[in-house]
């Protein structure tokens, strides 16, 4: 069981704050958050890079645009109704090829991960296993915990040639593209560095698992609450915000 994350959220009621951290609400009934030094620094860095926040033209061009375009292509080609129809018609290779083609137009996966997945679904058996496994985490009726665990197990069983298929980016990329309102894309090195700078040590293991993914989602919800006045729309905005914090592409 992963250890609980440190919390940087204080109660919303001013009367319940600890001595020395009391604050006056801006207006009656308002919710005043006390942000940590790290959270304020993260906000400043993001707004320094993109003064217009999540509506900044450069932000839309560099970070959000291509990810949202991938989501739109997914909705058109592999939305739930279309996806279900392809499964019923046993067009597993078409599902796999379409998913790979949509992702390939992004820079989300490393080239070796893209190649490992192509190799894994090259055979009809691999394509069938991938297509059937992918439908469940997106549209299944079990809890997210159960669906995520089944998805990880299915990816682990895919044929492997040279490079392993079971990586955090590969396990999380398709949920992120298909359902950015719910799923986060994890690049471990950058995301863990972003969390560290935020004052949180994310538990980590190289093998994907639900407890660790759930810890990640808890952290992301915390950050989203801290920056809610910037109006992040979905996990695309959250992943981009944290990418700015942890990536060498955006130096301090």
C-alpha positions in Angstrom: 0.0 0.0 0.0 1.5 3.3 -1.0 2.1 5.8 1.8 -0.3 8.8 1.9 0.8 11.9 0.1 1.6 15.0 2.1 -1.2 17.5 2.1 -0.9 21.2 1.4 -4.6 22.0 1.6 -6.0 23.7 4.7 -9.6 23.7 5.7 -11.8 26.2 3.8 -13.4 27.6 7.0 -11.3 30.5 8.3 -12.3 29.6 11.9 -10.7 26.2 11.6 -7.2 27.4 10.6 -4.3 26.9 12.9 -3.0 29.9 14.9 -0.6 32.0 12.8 -2.3 31.0 9.6 -5.7 32.6 10.0 -6.9 34.7 7.2 -9.9 36.9 6.5 -12.2 35.7 3.8 -12.5 38.1 0.9 -16.3 38.0 1.3 -18.8 36.2 3.3 -19.0 32.5 2.3 -15.8 32.7 0.1 -13.3 29.8 0.1 -9.8 31.1 0.8 -7.0 28.7 0.2 -3.6 29.1 1.8 -1.1 28.0 -0.7 2.3 26.6 0.1 5.5 28.4 -1.0 6.0 25.7 -3.6 2.5 26.1 -5.0 2.9 29.8 -5.4 6.3 29.3 -7.1 4.7 26.8 -9.5 1.9 29.3 -10.4 4.5 32.1 -10.9 6.6 29.9 -13.2 3.6 28.9 -15.3 2.3 32.4 -15.7 5.8 33.7 -16.5 5.9 31.2 -19.4 2.3 31.8 -20.4 1.0 35.1 -19.1 -2.5 34.4 -20.5 -2.6 31.1 -18.5 -4.5 28.2 -20.0 -5.9 30.6 -22.7 -2.6 32.0 -23.7 -2.0 31.7 -27.5 1.5 30.3 -27.0 0.2 27.8 -24.5 -2.5 26.6 -26.9 0.1 26.3 -29.7 2.9 24.6 -27.7 1.1 22.5 -25.2 -2.7 22.0 -25.4 -3.4 22.2 -29.1 -1.9 18.9 -30.4 -3.2 17.0 -27.4 -6.7 18.2 -27.9 -6.5 17.5 -31.6 -5.5 13.9 -30.7 -8.6 13.7 -28.5 -10.8 15.0 -31.3 -9.4 12.4 -33.7 -10.0 9.7 -31.1 -13.6 10.7 -30.6 -14.2 10.6 -34.4 -12.5 7.3 -35.0 -12.8 5.4 -31.7 -15.6 7.0 -29.7 -17.5 4.5 -27.6 -20.2 3.7 -30.2 -17.7 3.3 -33.0 -15.3 1.4 -30.8 -18.0 -1.0 -29.6 -19.0 -1.7 -33.2 -15.5 -2.5 -34.3 -15.2 -4.9 -31.4 -18.5 -6.6 -32.3 -17.3 -7.0 -35.9 -14.0 -8.3 -34.6 -12.0 -5.7 -36.3 -9.3 -5.8 -33.7 -6.4 -4.9 -36.1 -8.3 -1.8 -37.2 -8.7 -0.7 -33.6 -5.0 -1.2 -32.8 -3.9 0.5 -36.0 -6.2 3.5 -35.4 -5.1 3.9 -31.8 -1.5 3.8 -32.8 -2.0 6.2 -35.7 -3.7 8.8 -33.4 -1.0 8.6 -30.8 1.8 8.7 -33.4 0.9 12.2 -34.4 1.8 13.4 -30.8 5.1 13.5 -29.0 3.7 11.8 -25.9 5.4 8.4 -26.2 9.1 7.9 -26.8 10.1 6.3 -30.1 11.1 3.0 -28.4 7.6 2.8 -26.8 5.9 3.4 -30.1 7.9 0.7 -31.7 7.3 -1.7 -28.8 3.6 -1.3 -29.2 3.7 -1.7 -32.9 5.6 -4.9 -32.5 3.2 -6.1 -29.8 0.1 -5.8 -32.0 1.7 -6.9 -35.2 0.1 -10.4 -35.0 -3.7 -10.9 -35.1 -3.5 -12.3 -31.5 -1.7 -9.3 -30.2 -4.1 -6.9 -31.9 -7.1 -8.7 -30.5 -5.7 -8.7 -27.0 -4.9 -5.0 -27.2 -8.3 -4.0 -28.6 -10.3 -6.0 -26.1 -8.2 -4.8 -23.2 -8.4 -1.1 -24.3 -12.2 -1.0 -24.4 -12.6 -2.0 -20.7 -10.7 0.9 -19.0 -12.5 3.4 -21.1 -16.0 2.0 -21.2 -16.2 -0.8 -18.7 -18.7 -0.8 -15.8 -16.3 -1.9 -13.0 -14.6 0.6 -10.7 -11.6 2.5 -12.1 -9.4 0.5 -9.8 -10.5 -2.8 -11.3 -10.4 -1.6 -14.8 -7.0 -0.1 -14.5 -5.6 -3.3 -12.9 -7.1 -5.4 -15.7 -5.6 -3.0 -18.3 -2.1 -3.2 -16.8 -2.3 -7.0 -16.7 -3.4 -7.1 -20.3 -0.5 -4.9 -21.4 1.9 -7.1 -19.5 0.8 -10.1 -21.5 1.2 -8.5 -24.9 3.9 -10.1 -27.1 7.3 -8.5 -26.6 10.2 -8.5 -29.0 13.0 -6.2 -27.8 11.7 -3.4 -25.7 9.2 -3.9 -22.9 5.6 -2.7 -23.5 4.6 -2.3 -19.9 5.7 1.3 -19.1 3.8 4.1 -17.4 3.6 6.3 -20.5 2.2 3.5 -22.6 -0.3 2.4 -19.9 -1.6 6.0 -19.4 -1.5 7.6 -22.9 -4.7 6.2 -24.4 -6.9 7.0 -21.5 -5.4 10.5 -21.5 -6.2 10.9 -25.2 -9.6 9.3 -25.1 -10.9 10.8 -21.9 -8.9 13.8 -20.8 -11.5 14.8 -18.3 -10.6 11.7 -16.2 -7.2 10.3 -17.1 -3.7 11.7 -16.5 -0.7 10.9 -18.7 2.4 10.0 -16.7 5.9 10.7 -17.8 7.5 9.5 -14.6 10.8 11.6 -14.5 9.2 14.9 -15.3 6.0 14.4 -13.3 7.9 13.3 -10.2 10.3 16.2 -10.5 7.3 18.5 -10.8 5.8 17.0 -7.7 9.0 17.3 -5.8 9.2 21.0 -6.6 5.6 21.2 -5.4 6.7 19.7 -2.1 5.3 16.2 -2.7 7.3 13.0 -3.0 5.2 10.8 -5.2 5.5 7.0 -4.4 6.9 5.3 -7.5 7.7 1.9 -9.0 8.6 1.2 -12.6 5.7 -1.3 -12.9 2.4 0.5 -13.2 -0.2 -0.2 -10.5 -3.5 1.2 -9.3 -2.3 2.4 -5.9 0.5 4.5 -7.5 -1.8 5.8 -10.2 -4.4 6.7 -7.5 -1.7 8.6 -5.6 -0.9 10.5 -8.8 -4.6 11.4 -9.3 -4.8 12.6 -5.7 -1.8 14.8 -6.2 -3.2 16.2 -9.5 -6.5 17.0 -7.8 -4.7 18.9 -5.1 -2.8 21.0 -7.7 -6.0 21.6 -9.6 -7.7 22.9 -6.5 -4.8 25.2 -5.9 -5.0 26.7 -9.4 -8.7 26.6 -9.9 -8.9 30.4 -10.4 -6.8 29.8 -13.6 -9.7 27.6 -14.8 -7.9 24.4 -16.0 -10.4 22.6 -18.2 -9.2 19.0 -17.9 -6.2 16.7 -17.5 -4.6 18.1 -20.6 -4.3 21.4 -18.8 -3.1 19.7 -15.6 -0.5 17.6 -17.4 0.7 20.6 -19.2 0.9 22.7 -16.0 3.0 20.0 -14.3 5.1 19.5 -17.4 6.1 23.2 -17.2 7.2 22.6 -13.6 9.4 19.5 -14.2 10.6 19.6 -17.8 14.0 21.0 -18.9 12.1 22.6 -21.8 11.0 25.2 -19.3 14.0 26.3 -17.2 13.4 28.3 -14.0 
